[in-house]
Amino acid sequence: MQAEAPILLEDELDRLSQIGRAIYEDKLKAILEPAYNGQVVAIHLDSGDYEVAKYSRPAWTALRARRPAGMMMVTDIGPAKIDSLAVRMLASRTHSTGVMRKVMWAAWRST
């Protein structure tokens, strides 16, 4: 039986988003863009490890297999395609209800 995901407060989501943004901008953007534009990247926030795939679930699953513990995020590579408010609302809802075990913060890509 899997443990329930903790409920993250807005301040914690913002802090984690900043970590993810820094990893993407400082380490991954130059590696991934433009060659992988239109795909997604899952990022392990503690290590900076990442996985690229066409869709979020395969990227998430592959990275979680390598990094079973710690927070992760998934975002678009290249120009943002997803409305930031909608993604934050989805991430908050799915994370707090335990419906999905992932949090997607593509939102920060459009800021």
DOROVEX-60107 format. One record per residue (C-alpha): x, y, z; residue number from 1. Coordinates in pm, whole numbers, plus 50000, padded with zeros to 5 digits. Example, Ala and Ser with C-alpha at 12.3 -4.5 7.8 and 13.67 -1.06 7.14 Angstrom:
// DOROVEX-60107
- east/north/up/resi
- 51230/49550/50780/1
- 51367/49894/50714/2
// end
This chain:
// DOROVEX-60107
- east/north/up/resi
- 50000/50000/50000/1
- 50142/50339/49901/2
- 50166/50619/50153/3
- 49951/50925/50090/4
- 50133/51218/49934/5
- 50172/51510/50174/6
- 49964/51820/50117/7
- 50188/52106/50012/8
- 50107/52462/50106/9
- 50134/52745/49853/10
- 50463/52869/49999/11
- 50617/52522/49967/12
- 50491/52486/49609/13
- 50647/52824/49528/14
- 50978/52720/49686/15
- 50983/52392/49493/16
- 50891/52575/49173/17
- 51188/52806/49221/18
- 51419/52508/49266/19
- 51282/52346/48952/20
- 51307/52671/48756/21
- 51671/52713/48859/22
- 51761/52356/48760/23
- 51592/52394/48422/24
- 51734/52739/48343/25
- 52088/52680/48476/26
- 52148/52319/48373/27
- 51891/52178/48133/28
- 51772/52452/47899/29
- 52097/52467/47700/30
- 52104/52087/47674/31
- 51739/52030/47582/32
- 51633/52330/47371/33
- 51564/52336/47081/34
- 51638/51968/47006/35
- 51364/51839/47239/36
- 51111/52124/47206/37
- 50757/51993/47230/38
- 50855/51705/47458/39
- 50854/51706/47839/40
- 51120/51673/48103/41
- 51076/51522/48450/42
- 51319/51676/48698/43
- 51420/51530/49036/44
- 51446/51840/49254/45
- 51695/51700/49505/46
- 51954/51572/49257/47
- 51886/51758/48932/48
- 51857/51423/48753/49
- 51610/51431/48464/50
- 51430/51225/48201/51
- 51296/51340/47864/52
- 50997/51179/47693/53
- 50719/51266/47454/54
- 50460/51250/47734/55
- 50474/51318/48107/56
- 50389/50969/48236/57
- 50684/50788/48067/58
- 50925/51064/48175/59
- 50790/51052/48530/60
- 50795/50672/48551/61
- 51150/50637/48419/62
- 51286/50902/48654/63
- 51095/50764/48954/64
- 51247/50420/48883/65
- 51594/50575/48918/66
- 51502/50815/49199/67
- 51231/50650/49413/68
- 51241/50919/49683/69
- 51217/51297/49669/70
- 51011/51560/49493/71
- 50983/51572/49117/72
- 50825/51799/48861/73
- 50734/51771/48495/74
- 50741/52058/48249/75
- 50732/52127/47878/76
- 51058/52172/47692/77
- 51063/52488/47484/78
- 50782/52742/47471/79
- 50514/52672/47732/80
- 50197/52512/47593/81
- 49994/52491/47913/82
- 49814/52773/48096/83
- 50005/52835/48419/84
- 49705/52882/48647/85
- 49539/52564/48520/86
- 49855/52362/48582/87
- 49901/52496/48934/88
- 49536/52420/49014/89
- 49567/52069/48871/90
- 49891/52004/49056/91
- 49743/52122/49384/92
- 49422/51923/49339/93
- 49578/51596/49231/94
- 49855/51616/49488/95
- 49631/51696/49783/96
- 49366/51437/49702/97
- 49616/51163/49630/98
- 49450/51087/49295/99
- 49789/51097/49126/100
- 50132/51066/49281/101
- 50288/51338/49074/102
- 50296/51714/49067/103
- 50338/51900/48741/104
- 50465/52254/48754/105
- 50479/52351/48393/106
- 50334/52676/48520/107
- 50663/52839/48599/108
- 50778/52798/48240/109
- 50541/53071/48128/110
- 50651/53325/48389/111
// end
